[in-house]
Amino acid sequence: MLDRSERPAYPTTSPCPSLTETARLAVSVNSKHREVQRLGRTAKEIAAEIGEELIKVKQKLAHGEFMPWVKAECAFSERSAQDYMKIAKAKTQRAADFNRCDSIREVLAMGKPKAEPQTQRRAATLDDLRKVERLRALRDDPGAAEGERKNAQAKLDEIEKEVGPIDGVKQQPKGRKKNDLRKETRRKACTIMDRLTPIMKPKVRSGVINALMIAYGDNPEKLDELLTELTH
């Protein structure tokens, strides 16, 4: 046998690195969270029992007598009585969903539509207005390719997703088709150009007409004011 002094020395316990402060806090927080869940589950079971007893009372009383009884005999409000009975019915009628709930609040929320998260929208800028005017003009232009119109609509959707519906953009009057409005706008724009100068170069004339289309889009009535000014 080896002499005691010759025996290899082994540690009596395995080394365990000490937890950091945040790790110790995480253990504490998670432990307390589980306790809250346990208490919440206990609370919903007790609430269901209260609700079952209230239902029995209601069945024994005549119509219209239950709420006065609650007001006179119970240490909680009529609203609480309704909630207790709702929890009892949920436990009976929707047992699986009831068992998944961790609290009274979750039981009462069963079946209610979840609120849509509200997205933060920025304020529309003058540049947004100009882009929307230009994109709508392209989207509604019967002479544009289908792919261009679809791309314009996709960009419009992106802008409205960021800022919402933009005020100040000309809307289509009811009962009139967009293509008809565009044709009428172009016709009036051409009339304006003919009155301004009949000898303008075709390329310049076309550019000005397109600018009028972008500016007035689906609102040809606005061009009437310009025509009136040119007439006088």
N, C-alpha and C positions, 0 to 999 in steps of 0.2 A: 504494500500500500504506500501511496505517496504521503510524504510528510505534509502536515498542514501548511507549512510554509511553501511547499512545492505545488500545491493545488492551484489551478487557474482561478482567478477571481472573476465571478459572473455578477452582473448587477442584479440586485434582488427585485427591482421593479423596472418595467419598460419605460423608457423616456417618453414624456408626453409634452409636446410644446404648449406653452401657456396660450390661452385665447387672447386675442386682442380685445380692447375695450368695446369696439363696435360689434365684434362677434358675440361677446357676452350679452350685450344689449339685444342683439337679434334673438338669442336663445330666450331671454326674458320676455321680449315682445311676443314671440310666437307662442310661448307657453300661456301667456295671458289671453292671447287671441283665442286659443283653443278653449280656455275657460269661459270666455264670452260666448263662444258658439254653444258650449254645453249649457250655460245658463239660458241662452236664447231658445234652445230646443226644449228645455224644461218649461220655460215661460209659455211657449206656444201650446204645450200639452195641458198646462193648467188652464190657459185661456179657453181651450177646446172643452175642458170639463165644465167651466163656468157657463159656456155657451150651451152645452147640453142641458144643464139644469134650468137655464133661462127658457129654453125651448119648451121644457116640460111645464114650467109655470105658465107660459103663454097659452099652451094647449088647454090648461085647466080654467083659464079666465075667459070671460065673455069678450066679444069683439069690442075693441076700443078701450079695454081696461088694463092692458098690459103696460103701456107707457106710463100711465098714472101710477101703477104699482111700482115700476122701476124708480120713478121720481120720489115716491114716498118711502120705499124700503131699501134702496140700494145706495151704496156710497160712491157711485160713479154715474156718469151722464147717460142719457138715452142713446147718444151716439156710440158710447162704449158698449152698451148693451147690444146694439146692432152689430158691432164688430165682433163681439164674443160669439154671437150666434152664427155669424158668417164663418168664423174660424171652425166652429163645431161642424157646420155643414161641409166645409172643405175637407175636414178630416174624414168624414163619412163618404162623401161623394167623389173625392179626388185624393184617395189615400196615398198613391204613389207620389203625386206632386207635393202633398202635405209633408211627407216624410223627407223630401229633399230640401225643404225650407229650414233655414237656420234661425229664424226669428218670427215674431208675430207680424212684423212689417212685411216680410216676404210672403207670408200666407195671405195677408190682405191684398197684396199686389198681384196675386195670381189672377190671370185672365185679363188684366188691364194692359192696353197697348203701351209699349215702351215709347217714351218721348224721343223724337228724332233729335240727334245732337245738332245744335246750332253752330253753323260754320261762321267764322269771323269773315266779314266782307269789308273790303276797303272802299273808300269813296271813289266814285267815278270821276275821271279827269276829263279835261277838254280833249285830250288825245283819244280817250276811250270813245267819246261822242263821234269824233271824226272817223275812227276805225269802224264803228258800228254803221255809220252812214255809208261808208265805202263798201263794207262787206255786204250790207243789205242790198245795195245797188247791184253788186255782182251776183249775189244769190238770186235776185229776181230778174236778172237780165236774160231774156229768152235767147239772145244770141251767144251767150256764154256756154262753154262745154259743160256737160253734166258733172264731170270731176271737179271743175272749178267751182260750180255752185255748191256741191257737197262740201268741199273744203272750206268755202266761205261760211256755210252754216256751222261747221264744226268749230271754227274760230269764234263765231258769234256765241256759241254755247259756252266756250271757255271764258269769254269775257263776262257773260251774264252769271256764270258760276262764281266769279270773283267779286263782282260788284252788284249783282242782282239786275232786275229790269232797269234799263237806263231811261230816265225821264228826258224829254226834249227831243227824242228821236221820232221822226215823223211816222205816224201809224197809218195803216190802211183804213180808209173810211169804210164803214159797214156797207155791204151790198155791192161792192165793186171789186172786180178781180184785179190781182196785182199786175198781170200782163197788160190789162187794159189801161191801168194807171200809168205804167211805164211807157206805153205807146203814146198816151196823151201828153205825158211830160216831154217826151222826145219831140213830138210834133210842135208843141209850144216853144220848146227850146230852139228848134229850127226856124220858127217864125221870128223869134227874137233876133237870131243871127242874121236873117234876111233883111230885117229892118235896120240893124246896126250898120251893116256894110255888105252889099251884094257881091262885092269883088274880093272878099277875103279869101286867102289861099285855102284850099280844101283841108289841108292838114291842120292848119290853125283853127279853122272853123270846127272841125271834128273834135279837136281838143277842148274847145270852149263848151261845145254841146255836152261832152262827157262830164265836164266839170259841173255844168248845170244839173245833169242827171244825178251826180253824186250829192250835190247840195240839196236838191229838192225831191229826189227819189220818188216816193209814193204820194207826193202831195203836189200835183200839177196846179192846184188852185193858187199856190203861191206865185207861180209864174204869171198869173193874170195881172197881179199888181205891177210886175215889171213891164208887161205888155202895155198896160194902161199908161205908165210913165213915158214909154217910148212913143205912144200915140199922140200924147199932148206935147 
